[in-house]
Amino acid sequence: MLGAGSLIFMEDADMRAACRAAQGATKYDYLDGYDARYFPPRFLCRLKQGGSYPAQVPGYVNPSLVLLSSLTIACASASWITRAKPAAHNIPEEGRAV
């Protein structure tokens, strides 16, 4: 589970492990806290001296979300534009109800 789904279920021990795995022990010793965002999905490890570094959410997740959202909007727009409209002129005269 990557992305926003995993951020929801992370506990403190998991957050520390994600920060340690992202940068190793060098910056882990200066860890001050965490910052989890769900839109766009990201997980930042805050340092005592200021600054932060990303952990847990891979870099391809946010561009993928933008691309898939754009494709969804394009497909929905195309289906709305090309939707079938009832054409009364295509019904033969003997088939029309009076």
C-alpha positions as CSV (number, residue, x, y, z in Angstrom):
1,M,0.0,0.0,0.0
2,L,1.6,3.2,-1.2
3,G,0.4,6.7,-1.3
4,A,-2.5,8.2,0.7
5,G,-3.9,4.8,1.8
6,S,-0.7,3.9,3.7
7,L,-0.5,7.4,5.2
8,I,-3.9,6.9,6.9
9,F,-2.9,3.7,8.7
10,M,0.6,4.7,9.7
11,E,1.4,4.8,13.4
12,D,4.3,6.5,15.1
13,A,6.6,3.5,14.9
14,D,5.9,3.2,11.2
15,M,6.5,6.9,10.6
16,R,9.9,6.7,12.3
17,A,10.8,3.6,10.3
18,A,9.8,5.3,7.1
19,C,12.0,8.3,8.0
20,R,14.9,6.1,8.9
21,A,14.6,4.1,5.6
22,A,14.4,7.3,3.6
23,Q,17.7,8.9,4.8
24,G,19.4,6.4,7.1
25,A,20.7,7.2,10.5
26,T,22.4,10.5,9.4
27,K,19.4,12.7,9.4
28,Y,17.3,10.3,11.6
29,D,19.1,11.5,14.7
30,Y,17.8,15.1,14.0
31,L,14.2,14.1,13.5
32,D,11.7,16.5,15.1
33,G,8.4,15.3,13.7
34,Y,6.3,14.3,10.7
35,D,4.0,15.9,8.3
36,A,1.5,13.8,6.4
37,R,-0.6,15.3,3.6
38,Y,-3.3,13.5,1.7
39,F,-3.8,15.8,-1.2
40,P,-1.4,15.7,-2.8
41,P,-0.2,12.6,-1.0
42,R,3.2,13.1,0.7
43,F,4.9,12.3,3.9
44,L,7.7,14.6,5.2
45,C,10.1,14.0,8.0
46,R,10.8,17.3,9.8
47,L,14.3,18.0,11.2
48,K,15.1,19.9,14.4
49,Q,17.4,22.4,12.7
50,G,14.7,23.2,10.1
51,G,13.8,21.7,6.8
52,S,12.4,18.3,5.9
53,Y,12.9,15.4,3.5
54,P,10.3,13.2,1.8
55,A,9.6,9.6,2.8
56,Q,7.1,6.8,2.1
57,V,5.3,8.2,-1.0
58,P,7.2,7.5,-4.2
59,G,7.9,10.5,-6.6
60,Y,5.8,9.0,-9.4
61,V,2.5,9.0,-7.4
62,N,1.6,12.7,-7.8
63,P,2.3,13.0,-11.5
64,S,0.4,9.8,-12.0
65,L,-2.6,11.2,-10.1
66,V,-2.5,14.3,-12.3
67,L,-2.3,12.3,-15.5
68,L,-5.1,9.9,-14.5
69,S,-7.4,12.7,-13.4
70,S,-6.8,14.5,-16.7
71,L,-7.6,11.3,-18.6
72,T,-10.8,10.8,-16.6
73,I,-12.0,14.4,-17.3
74,A,-11.1,14.0,-21.0
75,C,-13.0,10.7,-21.3
76,A,-16.0,12.1,-19.4
77,S,-16.1,15.2,-21.6
78,A,-15.8,13.1,-24.8
79,S,-18.6,10.8,-23.8
80,W,-20.8,13.8,-22.9
81,I,-20.1,15.5,-26.2
82,T,-20.6,12.4,-28.3
83,R,-23.6,11.0,-26.4
84,A,-26.4,9.7,-28.5
85,K,-29.2,12.1,-29.0
86,P,-32.7,10.9,-29.9
87,A,-33.3,11.5,-33.6
88,A,-37.0,11.7,-34.4
89,H,-36.2,12.1,-38.1
90,N,-34.8,8.6,-38.2
91,I,-38.0,6.9,-37.3
92,P,-40.1,5.8,-40.3
93,E,-43.5,7.4,-40.7
94,E,-45.5,4.2,-40.1
95,G,-43.6,3.7,-36.8
96,R,-44.4,7.0,-35.3
97,A,-47.0,7.2,-32.6
98,V,-49.8,9.8,-33.2
